[in-house]
Amino acid sequence: MTSLDDLSIVVLSYNRRDALAHTLEQLAPLGQRGAEIIVVDNASGDGSPDLVRERFCWAKLIALDRNVAIEGFNIGAREASGAFILILDDDAWPEADALEHAVSTMRSRPELGGIMLHRMHPRTDAYEWPFERLSRPVEPWPDMGCANLVRREAWEQVEGYESGFFLYRNDTDLALKLLGAGWQVRFDPSLRAMHDSPVVTVKTPRWFELSTRNWVWMCRRHAQGRVRWMGIVLGWLWAHRLARLSLRRHARALRGFLAGLVHPPPPLPTSVRPDGSALARLIALKRRLRARRG
């Protein structure tokens, strides 16, 4: 086994004490191999910070006094010392062999800014997206999820996650920012991470609003003209398809759509200069996968 002393793992937690405990149990062997493990807690009220202090004292705890959502990842990354940062939700963890392979690839590829691990549910073995149908690694890859390995230098150049999104679409936006800043992003369907999240199958009304708004903002940030509007409309229609017979979810998707159009998106860092090609690849990818699902 190789050392992982150039790896920092940032876990963001919020009121999922049991899930966090399980994730840290899975990460413990990686810590023993030198990985730095940082837990950023978003002012949980369920005792999560005390759990880390008492049972997982080897992890560095950053206990925030209010919920700042995805900005917590940026806070954790600023405290990280590794050349590579693994970004994890509190209900996600990588397969050890997959992570070692991903880190090795990053070490040997200085142009590689990020790798998206392939997310699946640990009990159902269902993938969040059917990327397993891809037979080999793909570059450039226009997407990311809840288990991303990112080069620290690249993360800092594109200023990490867009905190203005608050929740949702921040991972995909990060992939597009990395590509727009000249970094490469890779997906290898054989490199897996577990994601034990009900949100994958059960979307809340809040998800419909924020996810739709952020999708519109993402399209406005990363493309112009036909590609921008194609992405906006297709994303909005897909949100309504997911809403099915729920009038509340349809209303929240419409609200998010209008908010994304009316309010200007957060500005991109000056290092990111998108030409629309990455968003076009993302749209084509989503359309193919959705067509396969029916």
N, C-alpha and C positions, 0 to 999 in steps of 0.2 A: 504494500500500500504506500502511495506517495503522500507527502505532507500536503496539507491544505492551509499552510500558514499565510498564504497570500489571498485567502478568501474571507470575506465578511458576510454574514447572513443576517439580514434585517427582517425581523418578524413584527408585523403590526397587529396589535390585539385590541379588541373592544367587546367586552361583555360575553366572551366565549371561553370561560375558564377551563372547562373540561377539554375543549378542542385545543386550546393553547397547551395544556398539560401533555396531551398526546403528541402534539407537534414537537414540543421540546424533548420528549422522550425519544422521538425519532432522530432528532438533531444531535443528541448527546454524543453518539460515536463520532460525528463529524467534528465536534468540539475537541474530542480526545485526539484527533489527528491534526489539531492546530487551527481549525477554523474559528474565527471570532464570531460570537453569536450575540446579537443585540435585540432586545425586545423593547419596542416602543408601545406603551400603553396609552390609549386615547381616553383617559379618565374613566376607566371601567368602574362600575359600581358593584361588581360581583366578586371582588376579592382577587382579581387577576394579578395585580402588583404584589400582593402578599404571597401568592402562590409562587411567583418567580423568586422572591426573596428567600422563601423558606425551603422550597424543593429544588430550585434550579439556580442556586446562588452563583454558579459558574457563568451564567449569562449576564451580560451587562443590561441593566434595566434603566430605561428612561421613562419615568412616570409623568405624563403630562397632566396639567390641571384642568384641561378642557379638551373636548373632542375636536380635533382639527382634520379628521378624515385622512385623505391620502397625503396631506402635507406631513403626516407623521413619518412616512417613508423617507421624505427628504431630510427630516430632522435626524433620523437614524443613519442615513447615508453620510451625513456630514460628520458623524462621530465614528464612522467606520475607518479602519486603518488598512484594509486589504486592497490589493490592486484590482480585485474582482468582487462584485457585490451580488449576492443572491437575494432577490426580493421575494418575500413570502407572505401570504395571508396567514392568519393564525390557525387556519384549518387546512394548511397545505404543507407538503414536505416532499423532497426529491428522493428518488431511488438513488442509493449511494453510488452504484456503478455509473449511472447516468450522469450524476453530478461530476464525478471524477473525470469522465470522458469529456464533458462540456468544458471543465476548467482546463484540461490538457489542450483542447482545441483552441481555446482563447489564448493560452500561453504561446502557442505556435503560430497564431494568426494575428499579427498586430493591427491589421485593418478591420478586425472583427469587433464591432461595438457591443453586440448582444446576441444571446441565444435564447430562444423560447423553448422551454421544456413542454412536452406533450402531456396535457392534463387529463387525468381519468379519475373516476370515482373509485375509492378503495374497496367498496363492498359490492357494487354492481358491475365493475369493470367497464362501465360505459365511458366513452370519451366525450368531452365537452363539445368538440368539433370532430368530425370524422376524418381527421388528418391522417389516420393510420392507413387510409387508402393510398397515400403517397408512398412510393416504394424507396425513395432515396432522399437525402437532404436537399433542401431548396434554399437558394440565395438569388437575389435579395428577397427577404421575407418581410411582408408588410404588417405583421401582427405580433402581439405579445399577450400574455395572460397574467395569472396570479403567481407564476413561478418563472421569473426572468433572471438570467445571469447576465450582468452588464459590466462592461469594463468601466472602472471608476473614472478614468480620464474622459470617456465618452459621456457618461452620466453627468459629470460636472459641466462639460461643454454645452450640453443641451438643457442644462438646469433641471435635470430629473423630471419628476412628474409635474404636470400642470396643476397647481393647487387650486386654481380657479374652477376646475371641474368638480371639486369636492369629492365626488364618487363617480365611478363608472367611466369607461372609455379611456382612462388615463394610460392604461397599458398599451393599447393600440396607438394612441397618440404618441407615446414614447418611441415605438418602433418607427413611426413616420418621421419623427424628429431626428432620430439617429440617421435614417437614410437621407433626410434632407440636409444633414450636416456632413455628409460624405462618408459615414461609417457603413460597414456591412452588417446585416442582420441575418441570422441563420435559423432554420428550423430543421431538426432531425427527428423524424417520427419515432425513432427507436429510443429516444431519451425521454423518460417519463417522470412525471411528478404526480403524486396523489393529491386530490382536492375533494375533501369531504364536505361539500357545501350544498345546502338545499336550494340556494339561489340559482343554481344551474338549471333546475327544472321548474322552480316556483318563483316567478317574477312578481315583486311587490309593486303596488301603485307608484311608490317613490321611484323604483327602478325605471318604470315607463317614462316618468317625467324627466329625471336627470339624465338617464341614458340617451333619450331622444334629443334633449337639448345639447348634450355634449357631442353626440354624433354630428348634429348640424354644425356646431362650432368646429369640430375636427375637419369637416369637409371645407368649411370656409377658411380654415387655417392652412390647409395643405393643397389646395387646388383652385383654379380659376375656370370660368366659362362652363363648357358642357360637362366636363368631369365633375366639377363642384356640384352642379345642379342635379346631375344624375345620381351622385352619391347621396345628396340631401333627400331627394324624393324617394329613392329606393329604401333608404334607412327608415324614413317615416312610414312608408307603406308596410315594411316588415314589422315595425312596432305594432301597427294596428292588426296585422295578421296574428301576432303573438297574443294580443289582447283577447282574441276570440269573442266570447259573448259578454264580456265584462264591460259594461258601460263606464264604470269608474276608471278602468285601465285605458279605455279609448280616450276618455276625457283628459287623463293625465298625459298620455302620449301627445295629444293635440296641444296641450298646454306647453309641454317641453319643446315641441316643434316650433311654436310661435315664439317662445322665449329665445330659442336659438337663432331665429331670423331677426327678431327685433333688437336684441341686445348684442353688441359687438363681442366677438370672441376674445379671450385673453391673447395679447400679442405674443408672437413667437420670439424666442431668443434671436439675436442678430446672427448667431452662428448657423441658424437653420434657414436654408433657402430652397424650399420645395419647388419642383417644377410640375407637380401634378402626377408624375408617373407612378410614384409609390401608392398614392390613393387610388389611381386607376387599377393597379394590380390588386389592391385590397378589394375593390368593388368586384372585379372579375372573380377573385377567389370566393367571396361570399356568395355570389350568384351561382357559381358551380356547385358549391356545397349545399346550398338551399334547394337547388333543382334536384339533387340526388336524394335529399330527404323527402321531397314531395310536399 
